[in-house]
Structure formats: C-alpha cells, structure tokens
Amino acid sequence: MNTIEYKGKQYPTRTFKVSSPEFGGEQTYTIGTDSLFEAFGDDYENHGTEANEVDNKIYFYVEDIEIYYKAKRIVEECLDIPMELIEEIFE
C-alpha cells in the first residue's frame, strides 16, 4: 500500500493498472479514501492549493475500509466504472 501526505498526515492510497472499454484500453489510476477527500474541505477546488494538487493525483475515492480490500475486489466492486485489474503498482 502507498500513502500520500496532506497537511502532515499520511493517507493510504492504491495504484492500479486497469483495463476498461469505457477508457479505451489500459490506464493507471490512483485511489484514495473518503477521509482524505473530506480533509480537503472546499479547498480542493482552488487551483494551486495543496488540496488541489493532492486531489489532482487521485482519480477515485473509496470508503476508508475499502482501501484495504484485495485489489481485484476494489477494481471490480468499489469504483464507479467497470474495470478489470491488470496489476497493482507499488511505489
């Protein structure tokens, strides 16, 4: 599992290479937790802020408990768009 820092606190993240017909093939996405998104408040919309920069690295947010699920389960059950897991990427 990877992490990302926001305001001095570490939040778990996961990065997956996936395949999806909706996106035209293979893509790589990083997901974060709802608690990270909530920590941004409204600041994630303000260009140039720390919240905005961190938010731009995350493609999907999942419930905090879901970040600990097996990679295949997250990709197939927890994301808004149907995808197939190719591999998890560890940084």
DSSP file (Angstrom, degrees, kcal/mol; ACC not computed):
  #  RESIDUE AA STRUCTURE BP1 BP2  ACC     N-H-->O    O-->H-N    N-H-->O    O-->H-N    TCO  KAPPA ALPHA  PHI   PSI    X-CA   Y-CA   Z-CA
    1    1 A M              0   0    0      0, 0.0     2,-0.2     0, 0.0    13,-0.2   0.000 360.0 360.0 360.0 142.0    0.0    0.0    0.0
    2    2 A N  E     -A   13   0A   0     11,-1.9    11,-2.9    87,-0.1     2,-0.3  -0.554 360.0-148.8-101.6 170.5    1.2    3.5   -0.8
    3    3 A T  E     -A   12   0A   0      9,-0.3     2,-0.4    -2,-0.2     7,-0.1  -0.942   5.3-154.7-136.8 161.5    0.5    6.7    1.1
    4    4 A I  E     -A   11   0A   0      7,-2.4     7,-2.7    -2,-0.3     2,-0.4  -0.993  19.5-131.5-133.8 142.2    0.1   10.4    0.3
    5    5 A E  E     +A   10   0A   0     -2,-0.4     2,-0.4     5,-0.2     5,-0.2  -0.787  25.3 172.9 -99.5 135.5    0.7   13.2    2.7
    6    6 A Y  E >  S-A    9   0A   0      3,-2.6     3,-1.7    -2,-0.4    -2,-0.0  -0.955  73.4 -16.0-141.1 122.0   -1.7   16.1    3.2
    7    7 A K  T 3  S-     0   0    0     -2,-0.4     3,-0.1     1,-0.3    -1,-0.0   0.874 128.6 -52.2  51.3  43.6   -1.3   18.7    6.0
    8    8 A G  T 3  S+     0   0    0      1,-0.2     2,-0.4     0, 0.0    -1,-0.3   0.454 116.4 109.3  80.2   1.0    1.3   16.5    7.7
    9    9 A K  E <   -A    6   0A   0     -3,-1.7    -3,-2.6     2,-0.0     2,-0.4  -0.904  63.7-131.3-113.9 140.5   -0.9   13.4    7.9
   10   10 A Q  E     -A    5   0A   0     -2,-0.4    -5,-0.2    -5,-0.2    -7,-0.0  -0.740  21.3-169.8 -90.0 133.0   -0.4   10.2    5.8
   11   11 A Y  E     -A    4   0A   0     -7,-2.7    -7,-2.4    -2,-0.4     2,-0.1  -0.968  25.9-112.6-121.3 138.3   -3.4    8.8    4.0
   12   12 A P  E     +A    3   0A   0      0, 0.0    21,-0.4     0, 0.0     2,-0.3  -0.407  37.5 177.5 -70.1 144.7   -3.4    5.3    2.3
   13   13 A T  E     -A    2   0A   0    -11,-2.9   -11,-1.9    19,-0.1     2,-0.3  -0.942  15.5-154.5-137.9 161.3   -3.6    5.1   -1.5
   14   14 A R  E     -B   31   0B   0     17,-1.7    17,-3.1    -2,-0.3     2,-0.5  -0.991   5.8-154.2-135.4 144.2   -3.6    2.3   -4.0
   15   15 A T  E     -BC  30  89B   0     74,-0.6    74,-3.1    -2,-0.3     2,-0.4  -0.983  15.9-176.5-123.8 129.7   -2.5    2.5   -7.6
   16   16 A F  E     -BC  29  88B   0     13,-2.8    13,-2.6    -2,-0.5     2,-0.6  -0.957  26.3-142.6-128.0 140.7   -3.8    0.1  -10.2
   17   17 A K  E     +BC  28  87B   0     70,-3.3    69,-2.8    -2,-0.4    70,-1.7  -0.917  41.7 173.6 -93.2 126.2   -3.2   -0.6  -13.9
   18   18 A V  E     -BC  27  85B   0      9,-3.0     9,-2.4    -2,-0.6     2,-0.4  -0.831  31.2-134.8-132.5 166.3   -6.6   -1.5  -15.3
   19   19 A S  E     +BC  26  84B   0     65,-2.3    65,-2.4    -2,-0.3     7,-0.2  -0.987  28.0 164.8-123.0 135.2   -8.4   -2.2  -18.5
   20   20 A S  E > > -B   25   0B   0      5,-1.7     5,-1.8    -2,-0.4     3,-0.9  -0.950  36.7-145.9-151.7 129.2  -11.8   -0.7  -19.3
   21   21 A P  G > 5S+     0   0    0      0, 0.0     3,-0.8     0, 0.0    -1,-0.1   0.836 102.5  63.3 -61.0 -30.7  -13.7   -0.4  -22.6
   22   22 A E  G 3 5S+     0   0    0     60,-0.3    61,-0.1     1,-0.2    -3,-0.0   0.805 109.7  38.6 -64.2 -28.4  -15.0    3.0  -21.4
   23   23 A F  G < 5S-     0   0    0     -3,-0.9    -1,-0.2     2,-0.2     3,-0.0   0.341 116.7-110.6-105.1   5.0  -11.5    4.4  -21.4
   24   24 A G  T < 5S-     0   0    0     -3,-0.8     2,-0.4    -4,-0.5    -2,-0.1   0.897  72.6 -39.3  72.5  41.7  -10.3    2.7  -24.5
   25   25 A G  E   <S+B   20   0B   0     -5,-1.8    -5,-1.7     2,-0.0     2,-0.2  -0.862 106.2   9.9 118.9-147.0   -7.8    0.2  -23.1
   26   26 A E  E     +B   19   0B   0     -2,-0.4     2,-0.3    -7,-0.2    -7,-0.2  -0.524  58.4 165.5 -81.7 139.1   -5.2    0.2  -20.3
   27   27 A Q  E     -B   18   0B   0     -9,-2.4    -9,-3.0    -2,-0.2     2,-0.5  -0.950  29.6-132.4-142.3 160.6   -5.0    3.1  -17.8
   28   28 A T  E     +B   17   0B   0     -2,-0.3     2,-0.4   -11,-0.2   -11,-0.2  -0.983  28.4 179.0-119.0 128.9   -3.3    3.6  -14.5
   29   29 A Y  E     -B   16   0B   0    -13,-2.6   -13,-2.8    -2,-0.5     2,-0.4  -0.971  20.2-148.4-132.1 143.3   -5.3    5.2  -11.6
   30   30 A T  E     -B   15   0B   0     -2,-0.4    29,-3.3    27,-0.3    30,-1.1  -0.920  17.6-160.0-106.5 135.8   -4.6    6.1   -8.0
   31   31 A I  E     -Bd  14  60B   0    -17,-3.1   -17,-1.7    -2,-0.4    30,-0.2  -0.876   7.8-173.8-115.1 150.6   -7.4    5.8   -5.5
   32   32 A G  E     - d   0  61B   0     28,-2.4    30,-2.5    -2,-0.3     2,-0.2  -0.654  27.5 -89.7-127.8-174.9   -7.7    7.5   -2.1
   33   33 A T  E  >  - d   0  62B   0    -21,-0.4     4,-1.9    28,-0.2     3,-0.5  -0.634  26.2-118.2-102.5 158.2  -10.0    7.4    0.8
   34   34 A D  H  > S+     0   0    0     28,-2.0     4,-2.8    -2,-0.2     5,-0.2   0.853 114.3  60.8 -59.2 -35.1  -13.1    9.4    1.6
   35   35 A S  H  > S+     0   0    0      2,-0.2     4,-1.6     1,-0.2    -1,-0.2   0.862 103.8  49.9 -65.1 -33.3  -11.4   10.7    4.7
   36   36 A L  H  > S+     0   0    0     -3,-0.5     4,-1.0     2,-0.2    -1,-0.2   0.946 111.9  47.5 -65.3 -47.9   -8.7   12.3    2.6
   37   37 A F  H >X S+     0   0    0     -4,-1.9     3,-0.7     1,-0.2     4,-0.6   0.901 111.4  50.9 -60.4 -41.2  -11.3   13.9    0.3
   38   38 A E  H >< S+     0   0    0     -4,-2.8     3,-0.9     1,-0.2    -1,-0.2   0.840 102.0  61.9 -65.1 -32.8  -13.2   15.2    3.4
   39   39 A A  H 3< S+     0   0    0     -4,-1.6    -1,-0.2     1,-0.2    -2,-0.2   0.777  95.1  63.1 -65.0 -25.7   -9.9   16.7    4.8
   40   40 A F  H X< S-     0   0    0     -4,-1.0     3,-1.5    -3,-0.7    -1,-0.2   0.816  81.3-174.4 -66.9 -29.8   -9.7   18.9    1.7
   41   41 A G  G X<  -     0   0    0     -3,-0.9     3,-0.6    -4,-0.6    -1,-0.2  -0.441  66.6 -36.0  61.6-143.5  -12.9   20.7    2.6
   42   42 A D  G >  S+     0   0    0      1,-0.2     3,-1.4     2,-0.1     4,-0.3   0.494 123.6  90.9 -85.9  -3.2  -13.8   23.1   -0.3
   43   43 A D  G X   +     0   0    0     -3,-1.5     3,-1.3     1,-0.3     9,-0.4   0.696  66.3  76.3 -69.3 -19.0  -10.1   23.9   -0.9
   44   44 A Y  G <  S+     0   0    0     -3,-0.6    -1,-0.3     1,-0.3    -2,-0.1   0.740  91.8  56.2 -65.2 -20.0   -9.6   21.1   -3.4
   45   45 A E  G <  S+     0   0    0     -3,-1.4     2,-0.8     2,-0.1    -1,-0.3   0.663  85.7  92.9 -83.8 -16.3  -11.4   23.3   -6.0
   46   46 A N  S X  S-     0   0    0     -3,-1.3     3,-1.8    -4,-0.3     6,-0.4  -0.701  81.4-125.7 -87.0 109.8   -9.0   26.2   -5.6
   47   47 A H  T 3  S+     0   0    0     -2,-0.8     3,-0.1     1,-0.2    -2,-0.1  -0.202  90.1  20.9 -54.5 135.5   -6.2   25.9   -8.2
   48   48 A G  T 3  S+     0   0    0      1,-0.3    -1,-0.2     2,-0.1     2,-0.1   0.335  91.8 123.5  89.6  -7.3   -2.7   26.0   -6.7
   49   49 A T  S <> S-     0   0    0     -3,-1.8     4,-2.3    -6,-0.2    -1,-0.3  -0.459  74.7-114.4 -82.2 160.7   -3.7   24.9   -3.2
   50   50 A E  H  > S+     0   0    0      1,-0.2     4,-2.4     2,-0.2     5,-0.2   0.910 118.5  53.2 -58.6 -42.1   -2.1   21.9   -1.5
   51   51 A A  H  > S+     0   0    0      1,-0.2     4,-2.8     2,-0.2    -1,-0.2   0.912 109.1  48.5 -60.3 -43.5   -5.6   20.2   -1.5
   52   52 A N  H  > S+     0   0    0     -9,-0.4     4,-1.9    -6,-0.4    -1,-0.2   0.898 111.1  50.1 -64.7 -41.4   -6.0   20.8   -5.2
   53   53 A E  H  < S+     0   0    0     -4,-2.3     4,-0.4     2,-0.2    -2,-0.2   0.902 114.5  43.7 -65.2 -41.4   -2.5   19.4   -6.0
   54   54 A V  H >X S+     0   0    0     -4,-2.4     3,-1.7     1,-0.2     4,-0.6   0.928 111.8  53.7 -68.7 -44.6   -3.2   16.3   -4.0
   55   55 A D  H >< S+     0   0    0     -4,-2.8     3,-1.1     1,-0.3    -2,-0.2   0.848 100.5  61.4 -58.8 -34.9   -6.7   15.9   -5.4
   56   56 A N  T 3< S+     0   0    0     -4,-1.9    -1,-0.3     1,-0.2    -2,-0.2   0.658 100.7  54.7 -67.6 -15.1   -5.3   16.0   -8.9
   57   57 A K  T <4 S+     0   0    0     -3,-1.7     2,-0.4    -4,-0.4   -27,-0.3   0.625  98.4  74.1 -89.2 -15.9   -3.2   12.9   -8.2
   58   58 A I    <<  -     0   0    0     -3,-1.1   -27,-0.2    -4,-0.6     3,-0.1  -0.842  51.4-179.8-105.3 132.4   -6.3   10.8   -7.1
   59   59 A Y  S    S+     0   0    0    -29,-3.3     2,-0.3    -2,-0.4   -28,-0.2   0.825  70.6  19.9 -98.1 -38.0   -8.8    9.5   -9.7
   60   60 A F  E     -d   31   0B   0    -30,-1.1   -28,-2.4    19,-0.0     2,-0.4  -0.949  62.3-149.8-130.9 151.3  -11.3    7.7   -7.4
   61   61 A Y  E     -d   32   0B   0     -2,-0.3     2,-0.3   -30,-0.2   -28,-0.2  -0.974  17.8-174.2-118.7 138.3  -12.1    7.9   -3.7
   62   62 A V  E     -d   33   0B   0    -30,-2.5   -28,-2.0    -2,-0.4     5,-0.1  -0.836  38.7 -78.5-124.9 163.6  -13.5    4.9   -1.8
   63   63 A E    >>  -     0   0    0     -2,-0.3     4,-0.9   -30,-0.2     3,-0.8  -0.282  50.1-109.9 -57.6 148.4  -14.8    4.3    1.7
   64   64 A D  G >4 S+     0   0    0      1,-0.3     3,-0.7     2,-0.2     4,-0.3   0.861 117.5  49.4 -53.3 -42.5  -11.9    4.1    4.2
   65   65 A I  G >4 S+     0   0    0      1,-0.2     3,-1.4     2,-0.2    -1,-0.3   0.835 102.1  63.6 -67.3 -31.7  -12.4    0.4    4.9
   66   66 A E  G X4 S+     0   0    0     -3,-0.8     3,-1.6     1,-0.3    -1,-0.2   0.750  85.4  72.1 -67.8 -24.0  -12.5   -0.4    1.1
   67   67 A I  G << S+     0   0    0     -4,-0.9    -1,-0.3    -3,-0.7    -2,-0.2   0.745  97.0  53.1 -62.6 -21.2   -8.9    0.8    0.6
   68   68 A Y  G <  S+     0   0    0     -3,-1.4    -1,-0.3    -4,-0.3    -2,-0.2   0.468  86.5 107.1 -94.2  -3.4   -7.8   -2.4    2.5
   69   69 A Y  S <  S-     0   0    0     -3,-1.6     2,-0.0    -4,-0.2    -3,-0.0  -0.216  87.7 -80.0 -66.1 164.1   -9.8   -4.8    0.3
   70   70 A K     >  -     0   0    0      1,-0.1     4,-2.1     4,-0.0     3,-0.3  -0.372  44.6-114.0 -62.1 147.8   -8.0   -7.0   -2.2
   71   71 A A  H  > S+     0   0    0      1,-0.2     4,-2.4     2,-0.2     5,-0.2   0.890 114.3  52.5 -54.8 -46.5   -7.0   -5.2   -5.3
   72   72 A K  H  > S+     0   0    0      1,-0.2     4,-2.3     2,-0.2    -1,-0.2   0.894 109.3  50.0 -59.7 -41.4   -9.3   -7.2   -7.6
   73   73 A R  H  >>S+     0   0    0     -3,-0.3     4,-2.6     2,-0.2     5,-0.6   0.913 110.2  49.9 -65.3 -42.9  -12.3   -6.5   -5.3
   74   74 A I  I  X>S+     0   0    0     -4,-2.1     4,-2.0     3,-0.2     5,-0.7   0.958 114.2  44.4 -59.1 -51.3  -11.7   -2.8   -5.2
   75   75 A V  I  <5S+     0   0    0     -4,-2.4     8,-0.5     1,-0.2     4,-0.3   0.888 121.9  37.3 -63.2 -41.3  -11.4   -2.5   -9.0
   76   76 A E  I  <5S+     0   0    0     -4,-2.3    -1,-0.2    -5,-0.2    -2,-0.2   0.770 132.3  19.9 -85.0 -26.2  -14.4   -4.7   -9.7
   77   77 A E  I  <5S+     0   0    0     -4,-2.6    -3,-0.2    -5,-0.2    -2,-0.2   0.677 119.9  46.5-118.8 -22.1  -16.8   -3.7   -6.9
   78   78 A C  I  <<S+     0   0    0     -4,-2.0     2,-0.2    -5,-0.6    -3,-0.2   0.591  89.2  83.4-107.1 -11.3  -15.9   -0.3   -5.5
   79   79 A L  S   <S-     0   0    0     -5,-0.7     4,-0.1    -4,-0.3   -17,-0.0  -0.601  76.6-123.8 -97.9 157.8  -15.2    2.0   -8.4
   80   80 A D  S    S+     0   0    0     -2,-0.2    -1,-0.1     2,-0.1   -20,-0.0   0.713  95.3  52.7 -70.8 -21.7  -17.8    3.9  -10.4
   81   81 A I  S    S-     0   0    0     -6,-0.1     2,-0.1   -61,-0.0    -2,-0.1  -0.952  93.7-108.3-121.6 133.5  -16.8    2.5  -13.7
   82   82 A P        +     0   0    0      0, 0.0   -60,-0.3     0, 0.0     2,-0.3  -0.390  50.9 164.0 -61.7 129.1  -16.5   -1.2  -14.5
   83   83 A M        -     0   0    0     -8,-0.5     2,-0.4    -2,-0.1   -63,-0.2  -0.934  34.4-131.5-142.0 162.7  -12.8   -2.2  -14.9
   84   84 A E  E     -C   19   0B   0    -65,-2.4   -65,-2.3    -2,-0.3     2,-0.2  -0.982  28.9-121.4-118.9 130.2  -10.6   -5.2  -15.0
   85   85 A L  E     +C   18   0B   0     -2,-0.4   -67,-0.2   -67,-0.2     3,-0.1  -0.500  31.5 171.1 -71.6 131.8   -7.5   -5.3  -12.8
   86   86 A I  E     -     0   0B   0    -69,-2.8     2,-0.3     1,-0.4   -68,-0.2   0.772  66.6 -35.0 -99.9 -52.3   -4.2   -5.9  -14.7
   87   87 A E  E     -C   17   0B   0    -70,-1.7   -70,-3.3   -16,-0.1    -1,-0.4  -0.978  51.5-113.6-165.0 158.0   -1.8   -5.2  -11.8
   88   88 A E  E     -C   16   0B   0     -2,-0.3     2,-0.5   -72,-0.2   -72,-0.3  -0.815  30.3-142.8 -94.9 140.7   -1.3   -3.2   -8.6
   89   89 A I  E     -C   15   0B   0    -74,-3.1   -74,-0.6    -2,-0.4     2,-0.5  -0.909  10.1-160.5-108.7 125.6    1.6   -0.8   -8.7
   90   90 A F              0   0    0     -2,-0.5   -76,-0.0     1,-0.1   -88,-0.0  -0.903 360.0 360.0-106.9 130.4    3.7   -0.2   -5.6
   91   91 A E              0   0    0     -2,-0.5    -1,-0.1     0, 0.0   -89,-0.0   0.422 360.0 360.0 -96.4 360.0    5.7    2.9   -5.3
